[in-house]
Amino acid sequence: MTCLRCIQSCIFATLFGLATLWAGTVGAGEGDVVHPSPDPAQDDSFSVHQWADRIDTLVDRAAAKKGIEVSAKVTDAKYLRRISLDLLGRIPTLDEAATFHASPDRQRRVREFLDDDAFADFWAECWTTIAVGEAVSRRTDRVCLQNWFRERIAQDTPWNRTVADLIAAQGQGAFDGPSNFVLHHAEDPVVPIGRVFLGVQLDCARCHDHPSARWTQDHYQDMKRFFDPVSIRNRGDRDYTLVDRTIRDGDVPCFLTGIKPRTRQWRRELSVFVTASKPFARTMAHRVWYHFFGQGIATNPDQTSVAAKGEHAELIQTLADAFVAGGYRLRPLIQTICATRAYARQVRMVPSGAPDASNHDPPHASTHAHSRVVTRRLVTWTLQPCAKGLTPSQWRRSAEILIGQAFAGGVKPDAEVRVDRFPLGNLWERTPTLEARLRSMALPLPRPAHSSVDLFRLAYSRPPTQSQREWLESVPPRDLLFALLHSNEFCFWH
């Protein structure tokens, strides 16, 4: 078995080298050609601040072109809450807040959070949802896949290797984490690979040639043939194994750039074609940006190929270049985005019907913690952070910090999702109603372990105003906890 794995590794390395040579002569005029991959080892020459400055220059230039006055810089307390939610999936603890405010070095705190086990836990959960969605499937061992993602993220494994393993993996779903991606999408793996990893939508091409789309049914069928060797064996309840059969005859598949495999290891070669392509770097970098900003650059990451040719094409390519320069690793790109002035700007929202978001200040926090959703619309400009509802995972993890104990059942994957009561359009998907969140976590609230003022500071990462202090004194502890968990300021990233 060891010898077989060594042989497979050698073949993969050879294919990777050949792919970068072949691709330079295929589709060179279309901007989607494969480029050589740099050494994915850690590179001490990578400068977070230089890349962040390049990104900010492009964002500021775009703002000036549109005549938009950018928002002011957020406070240290709000920045800490942002990076804690985005990196760890929860609000910061009182101890973390005290330590940070004693020495408010923002980039050092980002590095410390990246080294926290909670970072790998939360991001593994996020990438599992990106890879296979939230629905439960009998063929998919979600826990095994998430544990595999966690290991890769904790080790900061280059993401081109991680995605290549997802596409080419074989094995038993219960033991081989990456095999669950193809197992989950066995009926049609081409569309999710296009959307998730290339920012290309091939949905229409499954049945017809769309008059305005670049990709045709022939492109789709050529891609689908990469998976002709796939065989799924069911050995019992929820026991599925993914293997590749030997294909001796039949049409050879073809990648979207026109490259064809040179061996019979079609999925392995496809994994190389995908992860060495420029669309892959753009889409992965765009997904990371989306995670932090709550909205994509002109579009969502599933349509990165469209945005890459729009007015912000240079920004998307710069993000991709930073991703590649960092060896396709997530941490250098994350540090870069967190170091930008764009990420550290205030969220600006205006009353519905206001003509220009740039002329209005951000809304003030409600006097009372328990407040109803105020009708607001988001600023239409896409290159600054937008208010986004916490995901079910973020809300649960943050609620556990506030309550002081873990929920036994967690959040059910099929919890009701409804965005229409929040005026956010589709900018932040998978935002359940509070009722759905609470139904999926049927746990009576305990008596809080903190004082009312500390609970307020823990929930909002800021002290209460004088009027809020007076209100806090009149609210029973359990009622206060319930009110904080329901409040707008707690349930939104801002």
N, C-alpha and C positions, 0 to 999 in steps of 0.2 A: 504493500500500500504506500509506503514511504517513497519507494522508487517511482511508482506511478505518479505521485504528486510532484516529485522533482521533474519528471519528464513533462508533465502538464505545465509546470511553471516555466520551463525552458521554451516550450512551444509558444506560450503566451508572450514571453519576452521577445521572441523572434517575430511573432505576428505584429506586436506593437511597433517594432522598428520598421517592418515592411510597410505598415499602414501609413506611417508618416512620410515614407518615400513615395508611395503610390499617389497619395492624396494631392501632392503638389502639382500633379499634371491633370487632375480631374476637376472640372467646374471652377477653374481658377478665377473666372471673371464674375462669379456670382456672390462672392463674399462669404460663402458658407464652407469654404474648403477646410480640410483638416490641417492643423498646424502641429509642429513637433512639440512634444511635451517636455518641459524642463525637468531637471532633477527634482523630484518631489521631496528630497530631504530638506530639513530646516535650513534656511538661508539667512545668515546673520546680516546680509546686506539689505534685507527688506526693511524699508523705512515706513513705519506707520504714519508718521506725521507728513512725510512728503506725499504719500498717496492721498491722505486726507485733505491736504491743501489742494491737490489737483482736482479732487471731487468738489470741494467747496468753490473753487474758481469757476467751474462749469455751472454749478447751481447758482452762484451769485450773478454770473453772466446771463443766465436764463431769466432770473428775476429782474435784472435791469432792463433786459430786452422787452419784457412784458410790463414794465413800469410798476412792479410789485415791491412794496416795502416789506422786507423780511421781518419776521418776528424777533423779539428780544430773546436773549439767552435765559434758559430756565435756571432756577435756583439750584444750589447743591442738593437740597433735600428732594426736589422733584427729579433731578437727574439720577440720584441714587434709587429712587422708586422705579424709574424707567428701566435702568439697567438690571435691577433686581428682577423685575417682572419679565424682561426680555431674555435674560440669561439663566435665571434660576426658576422662573415660572411662578414667583411668589413675591409678596411685599417684603421689604427688609425688616429684620427684627430690630428691637430697640437697641440691643448691643451693637449691631452692625451700624445703625444710624449714629450712635454715640462715637464709635471708633472713627467713622468717616468724617464727622463734623469736627473732630479733634484734629484731623489732618486731611483736609478735603482734596486729595490728589485723585482726580477722576480716573485717569488712565491706570493708575496703580490698583484702584478698586476694581476696574474691569478685569485686569489680569488676575486678581485674587478670585473673582467670581468664576473666571474660566477654569481655574484650578480646583474649584469646589465640586464635590461629587454630584451636587444637585444640578449643576450645569449639564453633565452628561445624562443624568436621569431625564431632565426636562426636554432637552433637545432630541434625545432618542425617541421620546414620546411624540414630539412634533414631526420628526422625519418618518416615523412609522405611519402616522396619519397621512402624510403626504404620499407615501408609497402605496398604501393599501386602503386609505380612507378610514372611516369610523365604523362601517357596518361589520357585523360579525359574519364570518364565513367558515363553513365546516372544513374547508380545505386549508385554511390559513391558521398557523399557530402564531398569533399576534405577539404573545409573550416572548417566544423564541426569537422572532424577528426584532423586537424591541431590545432584547438583551444584546443581540448582535450589534445593533446600531449603537447601543450604549458603549460597548467595548471599543468600537471604531472611533467614536467621538472622544472618549476618554484618552485614547492613544493619539488623537489628532491625526488619524490616518488620512492620507491624501484622498480627496473625494472622488477623483477619477478612478482610483482603485476600488473604492467602496461601491460606486455605481456599476463598474465593470463586473464586480462579483455578483451584484443583484441581477444583472442581465444574463450572466453565463452560468450561474450556480446550478448544481445538481445535488440531489440528496433528499433525505427525509425531512419533511417540514418540522417535525417535533425536535429535531436535533441540529439541522443545518439552517440557521437563521435566514441567510439570503435567498434560499430556494423558495421561501414563502412569497416573494414578489411575483414570480412567474406562476406559481401555484394559484395565487389569488386572481391573477389576470389571464388564466389559461385560455379562456375563450377568445380573447382579443388583447394580446400584450402590446400590439403595435401602437394603439391610441395612447395608453398611459405612458409609454416610453417617449412618444412624441411630445406629449403635453408636459410631463414632469421633468424630463431631462433635456429636451431640445427646444421647448417653447414653441412647438409646432402643433397645430390642430389638424389631425387627419380624419376627424369624425365623418365629415361629408364624403370623403374619398372612399369610404367603405362601400357606398352604394351608387355614387354618381360623380361625375366631374362637375364641380361647382364652377360656374362661369367666371367668378372673380378670384378663385383660389389657385395658388401655384401648383398644389399637389393634386394629382389625378388618381383614378382607380388603379392605373398601372403602377404608380408609385406605391400605393398601399399594398397591392398584391405582391410586388417585389419585396417589400419589407416583411410581409407576413410569412413569406417562404423561409425566412431565417429560422422560424419556429416549427417548420415541418418535422424535424427530427424529434420534437418534444413528445415524450410519453409519460403519462401520469398513472402510477400504480396505486390502487387502493387496497390496503391489506387489512382493513377493518375500520371501525368507527373512528373518524378523524385521524387516520393513519395514512398519509399520502406521501408518495415518493416521486420525485421528479428525476427523470433520466433522459438522455438523448439516444435515439436509435441511430443506427448506421444507415445513411441514405446513399444509395449507389446510383440511382437514376433520378431524372426529374430536372426541372429548370433550376438554374443557380439563382439564389436571391441577389438583390442589388440594394445597396444603401441609397439614401436620398441624394447624395452627391454623385452617384454614378459608380461608386467603387463596388467591386464584386469580390467575394471571398476567394482565396487561393487554395484553401484546404476544405475538408469536410467538417471542421469544427465551426459551423456557421454561427452559432450563438456567441462563441468566444470571439470570433472576428467582429461580429456586430458590436460587442461590448467595447472593442477597441475603436471602431469607427465612431461610435457615439461619443465616447469620453475624450477622444482626441480632436473633436470638432469644435470650431468656434462657437456655434450655437450652444453647445454644452456649457462652455465657460460663461457665456453671457447669461444663460438661463439660471444656472446655479447661483451666480453672483446676484442676479435680479431677485431670486427667491430669498436670499439673505437680507437684501435691502427691504423687501416687502415685509419680512418678519419684524424689522425694527421700525419701519415707518407706517405700517398699517395700511399701505396702499402701494401699488406698483408705480413705475415710471411711465405714465401715460396709459398703461394697461396692466392687467394682472400677469404674473409670471408664465401662465399657460400660453400666453400670446407674445412672448418675448421676441419672437422672430419678426413680428409686426412692429413693435416698439423700436427694435434695433435699426429700423430704416426710417424712423420718424424724426421729429425735431430734437429729441434727446438721445440720438444715436451715439454721440460722442461720450455722453455720460455713461450709458450702458456699456460701451466698449471699454471705458476707463475702469469701471468696476470689474469687468472680465479680466482686463490686463493685471489688475491688482491681485485678483484671485489666482491667476496663473503664476505671477511673480512670487506669490507666497507658497508655491508648490501645490496648488489645488487644496490647500488646507483651510479649514473653516476659521481657525483662530486668528490668523493674520488679517483676514477680511473682516471679521467681527471687530477686532481692535481698531481697524481703519475706520469703519462706519461709526463706531462709538466715539471716535476722536474728531469726527467732522463737526463743524459749526452747525451744519444743517440738522443733524440729529439732536443737537442740544438746544434747538429753538422751541419757543413756546407754541403750543397748539392754539390756533386762532379759529374761533367759531363765531358766527354772526347770527342774528335773528333771521328767521325765514323771511324771504322776500327782499332782504337787503341787497343792493346792486353790487357792492364791491366789498369783499371780505377784508381787503387790506386796510380799510378805514375804520375798523372796529376792534376794540380791545377784547381779549379773552374774557369769557364770562366769569364773574366772581363765584366763589363757592357758596353753596346754599347756607343760610343761617342755621338751619336745622339739619342734622345728619340724615334724618329720614325724610327724603324729598322725592317728589315724583319727577319723571323724565321731562325736561324742558324741551320744547320744540326748537331745535337748532338745525342749521345746515352747515356742512363742512366747507371750509375754503376750497374753491375749485382747483387751485394750483396744486400740482401733484408732487412737488419737490420739497415739501416740508412735512413733518410728522402730523398725523391726523389722530383725533380721538378715536379710540377703538375699544369696543367692549372686551372685557377679559374673556379668554377662551374658557371652556369648562375646566380644563386642567389648571389654568392660572387662578381661577376663582376658588377652586377646591383647595389648592396649596396655600393660597393667601388666607382663606377662611380658617384653615388649620393653624396658621400662625396666630391669627387673631383669637381663636377660641382656646388655643393651647393644647389641643389634642387632635389626633388624626381621625378622619372618618373611616369607619370600618369597611364600608362598601365601595368607597370611591365614587366616581362618576360613571354611569352606565354609558357605553358607546352609542346606544341608540336613543339617548335622551332627546326629548322634543327640541327641535331647532326652529326658531322663529325670529326673524330680524325685523319684521314690519313694524313692530311697536317702537323700535329705535330708529330715528331718522338718519341712518347711516348707509342706506342703499346696500350694495354688496361689497363694501370696502373691506369688511372684516367678517369672513365667513364663520360658520359654526358658532354663532352667538345664541345660546339658548335663553329662553325666558327664565326669570328668577324662579317661577313656580316649578319649571322642569328641573332646575338645578336642585331645589330643595326636595322635590319628590324623589330624586335619585339619591339623596343623602338623608334618609329619614333618621335623624339623630337628634334627640332633645338637646337644647343648648345648656351647657353647664354654667355654673356661676363663674364669672370672669376672674382670672387670677391677677389682673392688673387693676389699677385705679381707673376711674372714668377718664381722666385726662390722659393717662398713658394709653388706654384703649383708643382714644381719638387720635393720638400721635402715631400709634402703630397702624391704624387703618389708613390714614391720610398722609403720613410722613410730614406732618406739620403740626404746630400747636394750635389749639382752638383760640378763637378771638374772645374778647371779654364777654360778649353776649352769648357766645357758644358755651363758655365756661358756666355761665349762670344757668343755661338750659341743661347742661350735663348734670348739675347738682340736683335737678328735679326729676331725673329719669332713673328708674330702678335698673340695676346692673344688667339683668337678663334682657330687659326691654331695649337697653342701649345697644347691647351686642346684636340683637335682632335688627335694630334700626341701622346700625353701621353696615351690616352685611347686605342690606337692601339699598343703601344709598348710592346715588349716581357717582359720587366722588370715589367710592370704593370699587364700584363695578366697572369703571372705565380706566384705561391707560390714557394719561394726558400730560 
